[in-house]
Amino acid sequence: MKKGLIMTVKEELQQSILLFDGAMGTYYHSLVPDVETPCELANLTQPQQIEQIHRQYIAAGAHAIKTNTFGANTISLSAEWSKVDEVIQQGYQIACRAAGESCHVFADIGPIPEATDVTEYKKIADVFLQMGASNFLFETFSDYRTILEISSYIKQQNPSAFILAQFAVSPDGYTRIGISGRTITEKVSAAAEIDALGFNCLCGPTHLYRFISQLHRPEKILSVMPNAGYPTVVNNRIYFDTSPEYFAQRMLDIKNCGVKILGGCCGTTPDHIRAICDLLHDDSVQPLKIAKKPVFGVQQKEAANPFLEKLKSSKKVYAVELDPPFDADISRFMQAANSLKRADIITVADCPIARARMDSSMLSAKIERELAKAAMPHLACRDRNINATKALLLGLNAEGVRNILVVTGDPIPQAERNEVRGVFQFHSVMLAEFIHELNETCFSNKPFHIAAALNVNAVNFDAELSKAVRKVKAGVQTFLTQPIYTDEAAKNLALAKQELGAYILGGIMPLVSYRNANFVNNEVSGITIPQEMIDCYRDKTPEESAELAVRLSYEIAQRIAPTVDGYYFITPLGRVGIINQLLERMDEYDRSRRKTQ
């Protein structure tokens, strides 16, 4: 028997479980053949159908329903704001008509793809507030920061508003941009503007049960709305072939973890909600206990990282970058790596300029395993989603690789974009944050030392420095800079060292000929070489150019020595001999300096 809305959501949650409805989008498209049109537009074209779906959920036992506005924004609907405004108003009115006095209505707001600020979120909230909404649901978000900002805005307009923030985590407990559910729980629990937090979508009920059961119990009210299970695709249509009874039994387990708000996401129907309602009111039904994942192995001491330890000891470190081969012949690369006896670590580029080369991570593992030398693979965000990235990190950690350089990665060349498309699920700051999260969970005894790139040649270095600050907050400990040739780059380097509080390795790339110097200056983005330095190579023989490369690079190294914690030597055109000569000269200087001290 349904209660009248005498109580607010907060009051009702003090006395009982709040049961939400299930999916709108997947259920609507199972009833309506048109799978191309967003279901939110049905608020305008088929309002009776949407109202009927709401009523079916209420009849099944739901005491809270979501407005059909999850994707009501200009990006998801590919529409002007005036149409989005109309969709939101109609969606709220339809839900209120269906709910009457028997059911709470929540203004449903989903993530806006590629949104960089909260401007449109505020416009959406304003429409709901003007319509009289007092309950808000943010669902399927990957980042808590946007929700905190817009929730604060809503509370300023209506301090008594009830705000439920839900996040989508994969079965291993991370959002699609690499933030762990544990971190989200900690941050959102501490936010006064959020009344309840929870998790929805991506997972079926069993995985969300396991995640919730191992989560540190937050002070906030908890909500869980899983998918019905995992979908199959038939003739380009998505189907969820799961039993409502099975779903309900798993939801009973979730409820017994202290969860106060239950409901369903993709694939759930009124039958799923009815099955939950029946179990909640049947005292004779016992929940099915699902065993927690066993923890194998014993606690170990943190694995040593000689490269990081040398950085901490204040001794200057030498990192040398090698480009992987284009083909399957690894002999020359391994010979070069083996010859770099004085290098503290070999960094391996990840398909520079977006041209396929041998995998940097596999090469790094091979260097560690066969040459007993520290290696640092460059890990680009391009061409890897979060699953592929985590899988790769697990393998690298098992292979003993402890140092990672995170980079966004070069885009696919313009001429190839119609044929080859790069995958960018996140950028370097997000990737660093993801690895930092894994360090605290998966890799607590064998954490990765996270490095990142710093462009000291940037025209707007203030913006570059601000980005570097964000990288430090995300977990970056060390920066490797682009090659330094100019006074301006040296000044930027000194400023970065002063502001960042991180280790910095100054980038040095020897120029091996007049032609090479002109190419780098004119065709490599973000690098400027003084004309007088280029002119030094004019009419020089290869031998003279090699000698000049060592001398000029050595002079740059001495110039930046007071500022840096080490050096990042970028091997030019495979000329590892020049790098070895430079390292030998650096060693001679260090030995003579120590003798005079």
Secondary structure by P-SEA (a helix, b strand, c coil): ccccccccaaaaaacbbbbbbcccaaaaaaacccccccccccccccaaaaaaaaaaaaaaccccccccccccccccccccaaaaaaaaaaaaaaaaaaacccbbbbbccccccccccaaaaaaaaaaaaaacccbbbbcccccaaaaaaaaaaaaaacccbbbbbbbbbcccccccccccaaaaaaaaaaccccccccccccccaaaaaaaaaaccccccbbbbbbcccbbbbcccbbbbbccaaaaaaaaaaaaacccccccccccccaaaaaaaaaaaaccccccccccccccccccccccccaaaaaaaaccbbbbbbbbbbccccaaaaaaaaaacccccbbbbbccccccccccaaaaaaaaaccccbbbbbbcccccccaaaaaaaaaaaaaacccbbbbbccccccccccccbbbbccccaaaaaaaaaaaaaccccccccbbbbbbcccccaaaaaaaaaaaaaaacccbbbbcccccaaaaaaaaaaaacccbbbbbbbbbbccaaaaaaaacccccbbbbcccccccccccaaaaaaaaaaaaaaaaaaacccccbbbbbbcccaaaaaaaaaaaaaaaaaaaaaac
